[in-house]
Amino acid sequence: MALLLSAVIVALGPTAVAAGQASAAPGVPGFVGKTYASTAVTGEQIPGGGPLEVSFPAANRISLTAGCNRHIGDLRVDNSLLRLGSLASTMMACPGPRSQADAWITEFTREPLTWYSVGHALVLVGPGSQVLLTERPA
């Protein structure tokens, strides 16, 4: 994790690193209403290469896709932890390596994710993988 976070800080320059903190109003994380796409993964890679796309349409909702189906569900933010409820998903059949992307999301989100914001980037840490995501323009 330290190596990935160090690479982010170097790439983005001297920005403040916030673990579980937001610049928005208290109680509303800064990532709400934004969409992020992965630019680097350490640990277990996304089958088919991803990218992992994560959206936060509301303070208590999350949407994820890693190149196959879209997964949506409830989200609770506890300081630097993202606790996901059961995820519903579309049910498309995906060819080749992307057919395992949904299993990767299930494994990645089986435990609460630790999150850190670094400038316009978001780092999510789950079991076996750390993902650097950058904010997509609206």
PLY file of the C-alpha trace (Angstrom):
ply
format ascii 1.0
element vertex 138
property float x
property float y
property float z
element edge 137
property int vertex1
property int vertex2
end_header
0.00 0.00 0.00
2.76 2.43 0.90
4.37 1.97 -2.51
1.12 2.66 -4.37
0.30 5.67 -2.19
3.84 7.02 -2.65
3.48 6.68 -6.43
0.20 8.59 -6.30
1.70 11.41 -4.25
4.65 11.73 -6.61
2.38 11.67 -9.67
-0.02 14.27 -8.29
2.55 16.52 -6.68
2.32 18.03 -3.21
-1.34 17.44 -2.42
-2.83 16.67 0.93
-3.55 13.04 1.66
-6.81 12.40 3.50
-7.68 9.03 4.97
-11.42 8.87 5.12
-11.81 12.64 5.19
-13.79 14.74 2.78
-13.70 18.38 1.83
-17.49 18.51 1.50
-19.97 19.20 4.28
-19.51 17.06 7.41
-20.95 13.59 6.98
-20.84 13.71 3.16
-17.67 12.19 1.67
-16.05 14.19 -1.14
-16.48 11.32 -3.59
-20.31 11.46 -3.55
-21.68 12.31 -7.00
-18.41 11.36 -8.71
-17.20 8.51 -10.91
-13.70 7.05 -10.81
-11.82 4.64 -13.10
-8.85 2.50 -12.16
-5.43 3.45 -13.43
-3.35 0.98 -11.39
-3.94 -2.25 -9.48
-1.49 -3.91 -7.12
-2.08 -7.45 -5.99
-4.68 -9.59 -7.73
-5.31 -8.05 -11.15
-8.74 -7.48 -12.70
-9.51 -10.32 -15.15
-9.56 -8.94 -18.68
-7.74 -5.79 -17.57
-10.79 -3.86 -16.31
-10.83 -1.02 -15.71
-12.70 -0.93 -12.42
-15.21 1.90 -12.59
-16.76 3.07 -9.32
-19.57 5.62 -9.02
-21.11 7.13 -5.92
-24.53 8.44 -7.04
-25.57 9.27 -3.45
-24.00 9.23 0.02
-25.38 5.74 0.66
-25.11 4.16 -2.83
-22.32 2.62 -4.91
-22.05 1.26 -8.44
-19.12 -0.83 -9.71
-18.12 -2.56 -12.93
-14.84 -4.24 -13.87
-15.54 -4.82 -17.55
-18.55 -7.12 -17.43
-21.69 -6.60 -15.34
-22.66 -3.54 -13.28
-23.06 -4.08 -9.53
-25.10 -1.65 -7.43
-25.94 -1.51 -3.77
-26.03 0.26 -0.45
-22.95 1.84 1.04
-22.10 2.97 4.55
-19.03 5.11 5.21
-17.40 4.53 8.61
-14.43 6.91 8.73
-11.87 5.27 6.42
-14.00 2.17 5.72
-16.57 1.62 3.00
-19.08 -1.03 4.06
-21.05 -2.38 1.11
-24.38 -4.11 1.48
-25.51 -6.88 -0.81
-24.85 -5.97 -4.44
-27.38 -6.55 -7.22
-26.01 -6.89 -10.73
-26.91 -7.16 -14.35
-26.62 -10.70 -15.72
-24.78 -10.45 -19.06
-22.54 -13.27 -20.21
-19.07 -11.92 -20.89
-16.54 -13.66 -23.14
-12.96 -14.59 -22.37
-11.12 -13.34 -19.29
-13.80 -10.71 -18.62
-16.09 -13.59 -17.59
-14.19 -13.61 -14.28
-14.46 -9.84 -13.65
-17.65 -10.24 -11.60
-16.00 -12.82 -9.34
-13.11 -10.37 -8.86
-15.57 -7.65 -7.71
-17.25 -10.12 -5.34
-13.90 -11.04 -3.80
-12.66 -7.43 -3.70
-15.79 -6.24 -1.86
-16.34 -9.23 0.46
-14.87 -7.24 3.37
-15.10 -3.50 4.05
-12.82 -1.48 1.76
-10.35 0.98 3.19
-10.35 4.25 1.26
-7.95 7.17 0.95
-8.31 10.26 -1.18
-5.30 11.91 -2.79
-6.17 15.00 -4.81
-8.54 13.83 -7.57
-7.63 10.19 -6.96
-9.15 7.56 -4.74
-7.34 4.49 -3.41
-9.45 1.47 -2.44
-7.87 -1.38 -0.50
-9.60 -4.73 -0.34
-8.55 -8.30 0.31
-5.77 -9.13 -2.12
-5.85 -5.91 -4.19
-5.24 -2.18 -3.95
-6.76 -0.03 -6.66
-5.82 3.51 -7.64
-8.76 5.28 -9.30
-8.82 8.73 -10.84
-11.86 10.94 -11.07
-13.58 10.99 -14.45
-14.81 14.33 -15.74
-18.57 14.81 -15.36
0 1
1 2
2 3
3 4
4 5
5 6
6 7
7 8
8 9
9 10
10 11
11 12
12 13
13 14
14 15
15 16
16 17
17 18
18 19
19 20
20 21
21 22
22 23
23 24
24 25
25 26
26 27
27 28
28 29
29 30
30 31
31 32
32 33
33 34
34 35
35 36
36 37
37 38
38 39
39 40
40 41
41 42
42 43
43 44
44 45
45 46
46 47
47 48
48 49
49 50
50 51
51 52
52 53
53 54
54 55
55 56
56 57
57 58
58 59
59 60
60 61
61 62
62 63
63 64
64 65
65 66
66 67
67 68
68 69
69 70
70 71
71 72
72 73
73 74
74 75
75 76
76 77
77 78
78 79
79 80
80 81
81 82
82 83
83 84
84 85
85 86
86 87
87 88
88 89
89 90
90 91
91 92
92 93
93 94
94 95
95 96
96 97
97 98
98 99
99 100
100 101
101 102
102 103
103 104
104 105
105 106
106 107
107 108
108 109
109 110
110 111
111 112
112 113
113 114
114 115
115 116
116 117
117 118
118 119
119 120
120 121
121 122
122 123
123 124
124 125
125 126
126 127
127 128
128 129
129 130
130 131
131 132
132 133
133 134
134 135
135 136
136 137
